[in-house]
Amino acid sequence: MTSLLTPDTPVETTPAPVQRKVPDAVERFRPQARRRLARGDILGFLGWLSPIAAVALWLSDGGATGFSSFAGTMTALGIVAGLVGMDLVLLMLLLAARIPFIDNTIGHDRALEIHKTLGKPALYLLLAHGIFIAIGYGAAEGLDPISESVSLWVNVPDMWLAFVSMALFIAVVVTSLVAVRRRFPYEFWYWIHLLTYAAVAAAIPHQFSVGGLFAEGTWQRWYWLLLCVGTGAALLVYRVYQPLAASFRHQLRVSRVVRVAPDVFSIEMTGQHLERLAGSGGRFFFWRFLTAGHWWQAHPFSLSAEPAPAVSAGRGSAVQATAGRGKLRITVRNLGDGSARLARIKPGTKVAIEGPYGMFSTAARSRNKVVMIGAGIGITPLRSLLESTPFEPGQATVLLRGHDESELFLGQEIMALCQARGVTLFHLTGPRSRGNHAWLPQSAAEAGFTLTSYAPGIADADVYVCGPTPWAASVIRDVRSAGVPVEQLHYERFDW
């Protein structure tokens, strides 16, 4: 059955009473956006400065003198390629370290996108490093590059580790290619990707015994020590310590698993100090359920409801046993073996947590108005965002898309929130259009409705989009065509 709601017939809601505007709660968004863009410029500048600084410091220590002969030129080019390649590898690790400053500036998905983009250039530079060094050293000793490579492996201390490091880097980059990694389970690719740390560790020793990277009395020494130690510290703090600390602090346990739809279920958890997670609506966490068959898998899911406060109860109350423990919830769709098994998680199971991550939250806001567009399981993060992000009555519009009403997951909860907060809500159901506006129901597109029919002021609003990737791409095209600047469009991918 096809259900079409025109701009004049939104889902019936009872608007909240008009309240006095609170400028401090709204006017902060534009300055917030300017600060975020400024932080992005700083990160971009530092990213470009880092490899330039590495080469400049090498030149300041007399590196240019090597260009006086063929052998010296090849060796010098190899050193430059190695410096820039290693610098890019360390930048990649920093981008994947989940550092709050980076995550809160460009978002988790954008950081990983840049991380992936640097992978091939870093590998090519490291390969060039090895080839040019072999040519340069070989020319100086009268050997061909292959013979020189064998000689380096056999006769130079720690050089064999450099060859091992190169092999590990190649394995990581090859398994990162989309065409390759989709052939394997995520867990296989994840553990292979951890070889990056081993590759970096294996690359460092030969710099002490062969290269001048850590030579006493040079600025290079301090630059590389700072970069290596800083990168290692960031990984330990944000990838190891903070997740462990958060897991111990919140003491999460599964309280129940509730069926929402035939292939959709919610996992409710209780825990301590969940008020510290308030305002995380829309952001995602990595969840690790500490039971057999699950503890080694980290699942990225967004909250589908803001953390509920702890229950306070008097002596003798029936709920006294839960006093002091709050609640939170995620909603999961069965999209494979991993998520299907989560439906059988037993109450009482302990849960380890990492996060929150991403910019799909109030932290991304830049305008007073907000438009939220979701489909399928992507509706659930919008539900928690709707609950937490500030706006005045009449300044928010929510569009929910599904084949039928049963696919508008948590739809009744969203309707109740819209009624309480004065939000315009549209349920857009029916078969998908095959035309230019492919994200809309076919009946809506045939009637001539577009995105601006439902959200006329969208060009001056923050727009949050969450749903299946092809569908979201169609929405984003319409959002951009409606005049929404890229900084007002918020969409995060959870692919790997």
N, C-alpha and C positions, 0 to 999 in steps of 0.2 A: 504494500500500500504506500502511495506517495503522499507525503505531507508537505505542503508549501505554505510558508508564512511570508506575507508581503511586508514591506516596511510599515504599513499601517496596521498590521495585525501581529504584533509581537506576542510571545507567550505571555499570558496574563500574569502580571505581578502587581503587588500593592506597593507603590513607592513609599519609601521611608519619609517621615515628616521632614520638610525643608529645615535644615539647620543653619545656624549662623556659620559663615565660612571661618575656617581657622587658617589664616595665611601661612603661619609657620609650618603647618603640616603639608602645604602644597607648594609654596614658593621655593622650597629648598630644592626642587627637582632640577630646575635649569642650572643653578650653580653646581649642583651635584654632577650633572652631565658634563659641564665645562671642566670640572676637576678631573673627571674620569678620562676625558679626551686628552687633557694635559699630561696625565700619567701615561697614557698610551704613547704620546709623543716622546716622553722621556725614555720609555722602554725601547721604542724604535731606535732612538739615538744611541742608547747604550749598546743595543744589538749590533749596529753598524760600527760603533767605535771599538768594540772589543777586538775583532780581527785586525782592524787597522792599527790598534795599539800594539798588538803582538808583533806585527811586521815592523812597525816604527821602532820599537825597542830593540829588535834584532839589528836593524840598520844602524841605530845609535851606538851599538856595541861593535861596529866595524864589519857588519855582514856584507856590505857592498864591495869589500875588497876581493871577494871571491869571484867576481865577474871578470877578472883579468885574463882568464884562460877558458878553453872549452870545458875541461874537467871541472874547474872552479865554478863555471856558469851552471853546469848541470847540477852540481852539488848544491849551489845556492838556490836554484829553482826548487830542488827537492826539499830544502829546508823551509822555504817560504810556503810551499804546498803543505808540508807537515804542520807548520805553525797554524795556518788558517784552518786546515782540516781538524786538528785537535781542538782548536778554539770553538769551531762549530759543534763538535761533539759535546763539549762541556755546556754550550748554550742549549743544546737539545735536552740534556739532562736537567738543566735548570727549568726549562719549559715544562718538563714532565714531573717536576718535583712537587707540584700543587702548592706553590708558594702563594699565600693569601694576596699579596700585593699584585701579582700577575693575574691570579684568578679573578680578583675583584675589578681588574682593569679591562682585560680583554676576554675573559671567560675561559672556562676549561676547554671547550671545543676549539676555540680559536688558537689557544696555546698549543694544543696537540696538532692542529692543522699546520702551524708554523714548524713544529717539531718534525712532522713528517716531510715537509718541504725541504728541510735542511739535510735530510738523510742522504739523498743521492749526491748532492754537492760535497758533503763531508767524505763520503766513500770515495768519490772520484779524486778528491784532493789527496786523500791518504794513499790511494793507489799510485797517483802521480809522484807522491813523496818517495815511495819505494822504488819506482822505476827510475826516476831522475837520480836518486842517490846511488843506485846500482850502476847507472851509466857513468856518473861522475867519478865515483870511487874506482870503477873499472878502468876508465880512461887514464886516471892517474897512475894505476898499477899495471897497465898494459893488458887488462883482462876484458873479455866480453861481459855484458851485463849478467848473463846466467851464471857464468863461472864466478863472478864477483858475489852474486847472491849466495851461492853455495859457500864461498869463503867466509862471508859475513856470518852465515848460520853456524859454521863450524868453529871459527876462530875468534869471533868477537863476543865477549861476555854479554849475556842477556839479550843478544840479538834474536835468538830463537823465539823469545817471548814476543818480539815485535811481529814476527811472521804469524805466530798464533793469534795475536791481537787482530791482524789484518783478516785472517780467516774468520774470526768471530764477527767482525764488522760486516763482512760480506754476507754471512749467514743471517744476521739481523736485518740488513737492508733487503735481501731477497725475500725473506719471509714477511716483510712489511708490505710488499707489493700487493695491491688489491686482488689481482688475479690469482696470487698464490695463497694468501692468508684465508681467503674464503673457502679454500679446499680443506681447511683444518678447523677443528674446534677452537674457540677463543682461548681456552686454557692452554692448549698446545702452543699457540702463537705467543701467549703472555709469557710462558716460561722460557721460550726461545728468546724473547725480547729482553729478558733479564740478563742475557749474555752481554749486553752493552756494558754493564758494570764490570764484568770480567774482562772485556776487551779494553776498557780504559785502564784497568788495573795492570793488565799485561803490557800496555804501551808505555807505561811510565818508567820502569827500571832501566831500559836502554838509554834513556835520556841522561841518567846519572853517569853511566859508564862510557857512553859514546858521544852524545850530543852536548851542546853547551847550554841547554835549556835551564839547568839549575846550577850553572857555574857560579862559584863564589865571586862576590864583588860586582855582580851585574844587576841592572834593574829588571832584566828578564826573570831572574831567579825569584824576585819578590812578586812580580806580576803573576807568574805561573803558580807559585805557591798559594797566593791569595785566591786565584781562580779555582785551583784544584781543591784546596781546603774548604773554601766557601761553598763549592758545589757539593762536596761530600757532606758538609754540615747541613746544608739545606735538605738533602735527601734523607739524612738520618732524622732530622727534626720533623719534617712535614710528611714523610712517607712511612716512618716507623714510630717515632715517639708520640706525635700528636694522635694518630689513630689508637694507639694503645691507651694513652691517657683518656681519650674520649670514651673508649669502651669501658674502662674501669670507673670513670666518673658517672656514666649514665646507667650502668648495670641493666641493660635492656634484656627483657625476656618476652617471648611470645605469649600473649594472653589468650588469643583465639584466632582462628582463620574463618572468615565469613565469605560465603559465596555471594557474588554480586550479579553475575550473569553466567550462562553456560560455561564459558571459558575464562571467566574473570573472577578474581577473588581478592579480598582484602586481608592483610596480615596486620593485626593489632598487637601492639607491644606496650608493656609498662616499663617504667624506668625512673631513675632519680635525676633531679635537677634538670628536667626537660625544659624549664623556662629559659635556659641558656640557648635553646634551639629555636625559640620563638622568633618569628619574622623570616624563617627559612622557606616559607611557602613558595613552591615552584622550583627551588633548588634541589639537587639530587645528592644522594649519599651512596656509598658502596656498603652493602649489607652482607655480612658473612654469618651464616647460621651455624652455630657451633655444635653440630651433630654429625654422626657418621654419614658420609656421602655428600656433605654440604660445606664443611668447614674450610675446604681449600678453594671454594668458589666465591668470588666477590661479585655481587649483583648490583648494577647501577639502577636505582629506582628513586623517583621523586616522592616526596611526601604527598599524600592525597588529602591530608588534613593537618592543620597547624597543631603542634603539641598541646594537648589539653593539660590544664593545671592539675596539681595534686589534689586529691579529695581530702577535705578536712572533715573530721567526724568527731563527735563527742563520745565520751565513754559509754560503752554499751551499744553503740550504733551498729547496725548491720554491715556498714561499710568501713568499720574501723580498721579491718585488716588491710585495706588498701590505702589507708591514710598515708600521705607522704610520697605516694607514687603517682606520677602523671602517666599520660597515654600518648602514643602517636600511632600513625597508620600509614601503610603503603598499599597501593592497589596494583595488582599484577595481572597481566593477561597471559594465557598459555600460548607461547610462541615457540616452544621447543621443549626438549627433555628437561633442561635445567629449570625453567620456570614451572613446568608441569609438576616436577617433584616438590616444589615449594608448597603446593596445595596440601601436601601431606605432612607438613611440619607440625610437630606436636606442641601443645601448650607447655610452657615451662622451659622451652629451648632457649639457651643463652644466645645473644646476638652481639657480634662485634660490629663497630660502625666506623666509617671514615667519611668525613665531610662536615658541613655541607659544601658543595662545589657549584660553580657555574654562576652565570649572570641572569638567570631566568627568575628575577626577583625584583623587589622594589629598588634595589641598588642600581638597576639599569634605567630607572625612570628619568625622563627629561621633560615631561609635559604634565599638565593638570589632568587631561582626559586620558582614558585608557580603553583599548579595544582588545578583547581576548577571543582568539579563534582556535578551536580545538576539534579533533576528530579521534574516534576510537579511544584507545588507552591514553592518548595525549590529552584527553579531557581532564584526567585526574590531577595533573599538576596545576591546571588552571583553577580547579576547585580550591586548592590551598592558597594559591596566589590571590584569588578573589576574596578569600577570607582575611588576608593579612595586609594587602597593599592599600594605602590611603587614597581616597577620592571623595568628592562631594556627591550627594544624590543627583542623578541625572548626568554624571560625567563618565559613566562606564557603560560599555556595550559588550555583551557576550554572545558569540555565535557558536553553537554546538552542531557538529555535522555527523550524521550516521546514516546507514542504509535504512534503518527504521528506528523507532523509539527505544527498542531494546539495546541499541548500540550507543545510546547516550548515557554512558556509564556515570553513576552518581548524579544523574540528572535531577532527581528530586531534592537532593541536598543543595545542588547549585541553584535550583529554583527558590528554595527557602532563603539562601543567602542573598539572591537578587531581590527578593521581596523585602528583606530586612534592610538592604543598603540602597535601594532605589536604583537598581540596574535594569537596563533594557536587555531582555533575553530573547534570542531567536533559536528555535529548533529547526534545523534544515535537514530534512530527511528525504530519502528517495534515491533512485539510481543516479550515478554520477553522470554529469554532462560530458559530451564528447567534443564540445566546442572550445572556444578560447578560455572560458571560465570553467575548466574541468573540475574544479574542486566543489562547485555548486551542484545541487540537485538538477537533473535534466529539466524538470518542470520549471524551475526558477530561471534557468538560462533561456529556455524557450519563451518565457514571458518577458524577457528583456531585463531581468534584474542583474545587477552587478554588486560588487562589494560596497560601493558608495550608496547603493539603495538601502542597505542595512545600517551603515555607519557613515552618514553624510559628512561628519567632521573629522574623518579619519586622518586627514593630512596634518592635523594639529593634535594628534594623539600618539601615545606610546602603543605599539601594536605587538602583542605576544601571540606567537603561532606555535602550536604543538600538535604533532600528528605524524602519520606515516610519511616517509621521505618524499615519494613522488607527489602525494597530495599536498604536502607542505610547500613543495617547489611551485606548484600551481598557485597556491594562495599568495606566496611571496611575490610572484610576478604581478598579480593583481594589486597587491599592497604597494609595490613600487610604482605601478602605473597610476595609482590613485594619488601620487605626489608625496608619499611618505619618505622622508630622508632615511638613509641607511642607519643613522644613529638612533632613530626612533623605532626601528624594527628589531625585535628580539626573538631569535629562534636558535635553539641549541640542538645539536645532533648528539645522539647517544650511540652512534656507530663506532666501531673500532678499526 
